[in-house]
Amino acid sequence: MESSRHQEPHFTASEAVRDIVIGMSDGLTVPFALAAGLSGVGASTTIVVTGGLAEIAAGSIAMGLGGYLAARTDMEHYNVEREREQSEVKNKKQAERDEVADILRRYGLSDESTKAVLDAFEDKPEKWVEFMMQFELGLDKPEPRRAVQSALTIALSYIAGGFIPLTPYILLQQVGRALPISVGVTLLALLVFGYVKGRIMGVHALRSGLQTGLVGSLAAGAAFLLARLIG
């Protein structure tokens, strides 16, 4: 009898997926709230569209730069820690050997096996450094092009999300007609996006969709009511 192969449905969200989630989430919510707020004070579709486009441009640039700087910071932090480990492997060899031994013993390796690993690291110091970076510090080497890729992914995702609530105002000439369509379309997009995000991240998809829709609704509702009160 042929035994079925065991498979575990694990998923680790890639950095690109995380960037899309960050950009799309804010891109759907912030322009949605802005358009609703401007609609609340009786602004024309021209003003809503102009303000929305300006916000999408500013928001995508700001979010993209934020992603770029975050990725650059991760790379700089990794390089600083790697240089420190290289120095310690060279100048504090026994202390580093003791640290490796402690790590390996936590995984159940015997003293004999641990010594063999340490002797192998002596011959390959760069592998030793990589081991310490991952198992002592928990740091993986960032992708060299990560900063630029992150900036572009977040910015483009923000733009894509931002145009969803704004499109009804672009196509229609009356705010009274555009607003309910924008609300309906954006809420649907938030629910779908939240659901898909939940499936990708491996969490409760329906709950994720409802939470995303609720956050967007609260933001837009607050902006609309505040604009009506002030106006």
N, C-alpha and C positions, 0 to 999 in steps of 0.2 A: 504493500500500500504506500503510495507516494505521499509523503508528509507535506502539508502546505507550508510555504515559507512565511515566517513571522515578519510582519512589517509594522513599524510604528509610525503613525502619522504626525511626525514632528515637522514644524516649520519655523525657520528663523528668518524674520523679515530682513530683506537686504537693505542696504543703506539707501538705494534708489527708491525702494518702496516707502521707506520712512520719509524721505524727502517729498515724495508725491503726496503722502498723507498730510504732512505739515503744510505744504503749499495749497493743496486743494481745500483743506479744512478752512483756513483763513480766507482763501479766495472766495469761497461760497458765502461765508458769514459776514465779513466786513463790508463788501460792496452791497450786499443784501440789506444790511442795517442802514447803510448810508442812503440807498435809494428809497427805502421806506421812510427814513427821517425826512428827506427832502420832499417826498410826496405828502408827508404830514403837514407841511407848511404851505401846501398848494403850489409848489414849484412846477414850472412847465417841464415837458419832457426834454426840451433842449438843455435846461439847467441840470436835470437829473442825469442825463447822458453825459454832459460835459463833466459834472462833478464825479460821476462814476468812473469815467475814463481816466480822469486825473488821479483818482484814488487807486485804480488798478495799476497805473503806471508807477505811482509812488510806492504803493504797497509791494509790488513785485520786485522793485529795485531794493527796497529795504529788507524784504524777506530773503532775497537772493544774496545780498551782502551779508546778512546774518548767517546764512548757511555757509558762505565762503569763509568768513572769519572763524566760525566754529570748527570747520574742517582744518583750517590752517593752524588753529590752536591745538587741535588733536595731533597734527603732524609735528609741530614744534615740541609739544610735551613728550611725544614718543622719542624724538631725536635726543632731547636732553637726558631722558632716562636711559636711553641706549648708551650714550656716551659715558654716563655714570657707571653703568654695569660693565662696560668695556674696561674702564679704569679699575674697577674693583676686582674683576677677574684677573687683571694683570698684576695689581699691586697688593691685593688682599685675598690671595688665592685660598688660603686655609679657611678664612671666614666664609668665602663663597662655597667652598667644598662642604662646609658644615650646613650651610643653608640648603644646598641641593640634597644632602643626605636627609635632612629633616623633611623636605618635601616628598622624597621617594619613600621614606618610612611611612608617611601618612597613607600612601597607596599600597602598603603591605609588602614592599620589597625587602628582601633579606639584606644583611650587611654585605654578604658576598656579592649579590647582584648590584647593590648600591656602589660598591667599590669598582666594579667593572664599568658602570656608567660613568663614574667620576674619572676613571683612567681614560675612557674614550673622550670625554670632554677636554681633558688635558691636551689631547692631540688635535682637537677641533674647537678652539676657543670661540669662534663665531657662533657655532652651534650651541655652545655653553651660554653665550649671551642671549641667544634667541630663546633658549629654555627658561632662563631667568626672567626675561621680559614677559613671557606668557604665563608661567606657573608661579612666579613670585609676585609680579606686579599686575598680572591680568591684562596686559596690553598686547594687542595685535598690531602689526605694522599697517598703517593706513595706506590706501591706494594713492600713489603719487598725484594722480589727476583728480583726486576726490574733491578738492576745494572747488575747482571750476565746474565739475559735473554737478556737485551739490547745488551751487548757485544757480545754474541753468535749470536744473530740474525743479527746484522750489519756485523760481520765478515763473517758469512756463506753466506749472501747475496752478499757481496763483492766478495767472491771467486766464487760464481755461475755466477755473472756477468762477472768477469774477464776471465773466461775460454771461453766465447763465442767468443771474437775476437782472442783468442790464439789458439783455436782448429784447424783452417785450417793450421796453421804453424806446429802443432804437427802431423797432418795427412799427409801433403804434404812435399816434399823434396826441392821444389824450391820456393824462395821468390816471384818470378814473378808470379807464379800461386796462391800462398797462399794469397798475398796482396789483389787482387780484390775480392776474395771470402770472406776474413775477413771483408773487407769494406762493402760488400753487406749484409752479415749475421748480422754484428753488427748494421748497419743502420736499418735493418728490426727489430732487437731486440729492438733498441732504440725507434723506432716508436711505436711498439706494447706495450712496457713497458710504454712509455709516455701516450699512449691512455688509457691503463688499469688504470694507476695512476690517470688520469683525471676522469675516471668513478668512481673510488673508492672515490676520494676526493670531488666529486660532482661539478667539474669545467668542462669547455668545453673540452671534451675528445680529439677531433681532434686537437684543438689548442695545448693542452698539448703534444700530440704525436709529432707534428711538431716542437715544441719548444725543446723537448728533443732530437730529431734527429738533429736539427740544432746545438745545443750546442756540441754534440758529434762529428759532422762533422767538426765544426770549430776547436775543440781541436786537432783532428787527422790531419786535413789539415795543421794547423799551425806547428805541430810537424814534419810532413813530409817535408814541405817546408824549415823549419829552418835547419833540418838535411841535406837536399840537398845543401843548401847554405853554411853551415859550411864544409860539406864533399867535 
